[in-house]
Amino acid sequence: MKICRIVKNFPPLMGGMEYHARDLSYAQAKKGHFVDVFIMRGSPHTGDERVKIRRIRGEGVANKLRDSLGSMLFMSLVDSHLVIRRPETTYDIFHLHGDIMEALFGALLGKVYGKPTVITLHAGLNTRKVYRTLASRSFGLVDHIIAVSEDIAKEVVEMGLDPARISVISSGIHYQEFANGENLTDKMELRRRLGLPEESPLVVGVGRLHPMKGFKYLIEALTGVEGRIKVAAAIVGGGPEEPELIRLGRSGTGRIIFTGQVEKAQLRFYLLAADVFVLPSVSLKGQREGTPTAVMEAMAAGLPVVTTDVGGAKKLIGDGINGFLVPEKDPKAIRVAIEKLISQPSLRRAMGENNKKEAKKFDWGEISSKVESVYRTCLAKRKGKSL
């Protein structure tokens, strides 16, 4: 099968849409498929001859435009490129990653080529009425919609779209990379290598430093923990909220370490050195979590997880089974959950083992098989219509 994947700003910032698109492409290539990935910026080089990165020029102008206008420019350039090259290019399916503009222009490509179009929606949708009206029409033009969480799928159904045309398929992880920690030195040695405190239990949070991730509530929670149990925290990631979070961390009594953006291999070490993983996400207007990759990676690393009951995270964590679900914007609830895990090593280990078993289903090999099933269903429907 030859797949045309279109995603703006590929390759990735850690954990984003672009990361998902890259790893899905490589997983599909391992199964013998060929994937052309159209991007706005990034390197054209890949580690697999079946994956070809095709960069579309126009980054400078697109980056100066607002998101929707930048997407419109990017997609119009991709469409023009593909329509002009149509005699020498054949695809079995078009897979878009994005929102309204990607669905609209992707559906146009599907019509020109006579091939199915699929779009993956990675985050909660805008709540404005004008957006909902445009989205219901735009999404209605593609053959199938993949939502990375059940919450996103529910929002699409509420727009009036047929549930039979919507599948919930989360992002994936490289399970073995995070699960094979037994081949490394012990936690104390890893902490020394990372410059982390060896003597204290370690809490790790991973994600873009943006208000939606709710890291301010983790910092506030740790101020309370410090009085009874000495806990250190490493917050892994970069983003616009970093200066304010650093200021907040310095003003409290907890020991907070900000690592900035790190490579995926380095992220693995932080997770394997930790005792507890925390993702305190919140729901903002037009912005909600999908199914957080960081939580799935922490699960594979054998960590108990404390997360808020918003977005797709609540579908990953069974409260009291493999972690704790807490209300959003509630530092006290986060603190109580961390204290319980730190003070009960047997509970911590049991939850971690439950997570390692559960995380296997999110390996990219499993996820790519589910996506391929969507492709084959779309192709079969198209074939049936043409008979």
N, C-alpha and C positions, 0 to 999 in steps of 0.2 A: 504494500500500500504506500502511496506517496501522499504526504501530508503537507499542506501549506499552513504554517503557523504564523500569525501576525500579532506582535506584541510591542508596544512602544517602550523604549528605554531598556531594552535587553542588551547585555546581561545585567545581573541583579544588584540591588542593594539587598542586604541580608534579610531573608524571610519574606520578600515581597512577591508581587505578581510575576516579575521577571525571573526570579529564582525558580518559581513553580514552573514557568514555561520552559526554562532551560533544562531542568532535571526531567521533566516529562518527555521532552524531545530525546534526551539521551536514553531514557528507559525504553522508549518506542524503537529507537535505533537498535538497541540490544536484541529486540525481538524481530529484527529483519526489515523494519519499515525504513523509508527514506523521508527525511523531514527538512524542508526549506523554512528557515525562520527569518522573517523580515523584521528589522529593527530600525530604530531611529539613531541610536548611538551605541558604541561598544566595538569590541574587536571582532573581525570576521573569522578568527581562527577557532577551531574546535578540536576536541580530542577524538572525534569519530568521523570517518569519511562519509557516513550516511547522513550526518547532520551538516547542512550548509547554512552559514549565516550570511544573509544578504542585507547589507546596510543601505538604507534609503537616505540620501542626502537631504538636508533641510533642517538639521538640528538647531542651528543658530536662530532661525526664525521661529520654529515651533516652541522653543524654550522661552521665548518672550511673550508668547500668547497664553491666555488662560487655558485651563485643562481641556475644556470642550473644543475650543478653537485649535489648540495644538493637536488634539486627536483628529480633528477634521482635516487639518493640513496633512498630517502623517498618513491617514487612510486614503486621502485623495491621491497622494503621491504613490502609495503602494498600488492602488487600483490602476492608475495610469500606467505604471511600470508593467503590471501583469497583463493588462489588456493589450498593450503594444507587443508584448512578448508572447502572446497567446499561441501563435503557430508553433513555437519551439518549446512550450512548457505545458505539461499535463499534470493535473493533480486529481486525486480521488476524493479529497475532502479539504475544506477550508476550516481551520480552527482559529477563532479569534479570542483574545484575552482582553477584556476591557468593559465597555459600557455601551451607551446609546450609539455613539458614532461608529464604534467598531462593529456593532450589530448591523447598522444601516449600510455601511460601505461593504461589509463582508457579504451581506445578502445580495448586494449588487454583483459582486464577483461570482457568487454562486449562480446567479441568473445568467451571466455572460458565459460561464463555463458549463452550465448545466449540471453542477455538482452540489452535494449537500454542504450546508454551513452550520457550524456549532460554535457557540460562544460560552466561555467560562466567566462567571461573575464571581469576583474575589472578595467583595466586601459589601456591607449593608448599603442599601440604595437610598438615594435622596428622597426626602419626604415631601418636597414641594409638589403642589398639584400639577403645575405645568410640566415638571419632570416626569411625573407618573403618567401623564397623558402621552407624552412623546415616547417614553420607555415602552409602554404597552404596545404601541404601534411598531416601534423599531424592533423589539424583541420578537414580535409576532411574525417578522419576516424571515427569521432564521429557522432552520429545521429542528434544532434542539438546543436546549439551554442546560448547562452544567452549573450548579450552584455549589460552592465549597462548604456550605453549611445548610442545615435544615431551616434556620431562621431566614436566610436569603431566599431559599426556595419558597417559603411561605409568603414572603413579600411579593415575589413574582406571581404567584397564584392569585394573590389579592388584587393584582392588576387586571385580572380577568383572563389570564393565559391558561391554556389547557395543562393540567398537571401531568398528563401522559407525555408531554414534550419537555419535561423537566426532570433531571436526575441530580441527586445529591452525591457528589464525589469530592472528598476532601483533597487538600494538598497531600504530598507524600514526604517521606524521609528516607535517608540511606540508613536503614536499620542497623546493619552490621557495624557501620562506622561508630555508632554511639553505644551499641550493646556490648562490643568486645573490649570493655575496660579492664577485664582481668589480665590482659596482656601488658598492661602498664604498671608502673610503680604505684605504691599505695597513695592514699589521699594526701598524707602529710608531705610526701615527696613532690607530688603535683603542686601543692600549695606553695612550697618553697620555690619551685620553678616559676610559678606565676606571680610571685611576690605577694601572696596572700597570707593572712595570719594563720598560723598552724594551730594555735591553742584553742581557738573558738569554733563552735559550730558555724557552718557557712551556709548562708542563704544566697541563691543566685536568681536574678531576674534578667530576662533577655527580651530585647525588642527595640524598636525605634523610640527614641525619647521624644514622644509626642503625647499631648494630654490624653488621647484615647487609651494609651497604655496604663495610665493611672499610677505611675511610679511614685508620685508624691505621697500616695496613701501607704505604700510600702515603707517609705522613709519615715513617715509619721508613726507607723506601727512599730518599727524597730526602736524608736525612742523609748517606747514602753517596755519592750523586751529587755533592753539593756539593764534595767534596774534589777532584774531577777536572774536572767540567764545571759551570759556574755555571748552575743551573737554578732558575727560580721556579715556584711552583705556585699556582693559584687553585682553591680548593674551593668550589663553588657550591651552596648549599642551606642549609637550617636543619633543626634537629631536636634530639632529647634528648641526643645525644652531643656537641653543639657545645662546651660548656665544657671537657670533657675533651680534645677534639681540639685546641682552642686552646692549652691548657696543654702538651700534647705537642709542638705545633708550636713553641712558644716555647722549649722545652727543647732542641731540636735545633739544627743549624747551617744547615738549609735555609731558604729564604725562602718562607714559606707565607702566603697571603692568604685570609682567610675572608670571603666576600661576603655571607653570609646568604641568605635567600630572595630571588629576583629574578623580575621579570616575564619572560614568554617572549621578548619582543623583546630584553631585556637579555641573556638567556641566549645568544641568537644571536650577539651581539657578542663574548661571551667565547669562544665556539667559533671564530669567525672570526679572533680575535686569537691563537689558540693554535697550537702546533706539534705537540703530542701530546695525545691523550685517554687517560685511565686510569680504569677502573672495577674496583677490587680486591675485588669482592663475595665473601662467604663464605656457606656453608650453615650455618644454625642449626636447631635442633630445631623443626620445624613452620614454618620460614621459609626460603624459597629464592627466588631471582630467577625471574621469568618471562622475557619477552623485553624487555630494558631499552630503553625509549624513548630514554633519554639516549645510548646507544650508537648507535642508528639516526640520531639527529640529528647526532651527531659524524661519522658516516659521510657524511651528506649535505653537511656542511660541508667535506668533503675532508680529514679528519684521519685519520692512522693511529691504531689503537686498541690499547691494551694492556689486557687483561682476564683475569680468572681463568677457569678451565675449569669453572665451576659454572653451573647454571641454563641459561637460553636464550641467554646471550651466546656460548657456545661454538658455537652454530649460526650465528651471524652472522659470526664471525671465522675465516678460514682462516689457520692459523699460518704466518707468513712470506709471506703473500699480501696481506692487507689489514691486518695487525697481528700481534700476538703473544699467544698464550695462555700463561698462567703458572699454576702451582699456587696454590691459595688459601693465605692466611696466610704468604706467602713474600716478605718485603721484598727479599731479595737478587735473586730472579728478576725482580721488578718493576724494580729498579734496573738490572739488566743490559739488559733490554728497552728502557728509556728511554734509556740511554747509547748503545745501538746506533742508535736512531732519530735521536737528536740529533747523533751524530757522522757520520751518513751521510745528507746532505740528499737525494740522489737516491733512496735507498730510501724515505725519508719521503714524497717527492712521488709516487712510483709507487704506494705503498700508499694514499695519499690519493685518487689518481685512481681506483683500483680501487673504493674505498669509495663515491665519488660515483656511479659506474655501478651498483653493487649496491644502493644505498639507494633507487633509483627504485621498486623493487618494493614498498617499504613506504609509499608515499604513501597518504594516506587514501582517495583515489579508488579505488586498487587494493584496499585492505583492505575498504572498504565493499561492493565488488562480490563479494568472497568471502563476506562475511556474508549478502548478499542471496541468494546461491546456496544457502546453508544454509536460509534462510527458505523459498525456493521448493520445496526438497526436502521440508521438513516439511509445507508446505501441500499438496503433491501426495500425500503419504502419507496425510494426514488425509482428503483428498477421496476417495482410493481406498478407504479403510476405510468411508466413509459410503455408497458406492455399493452 
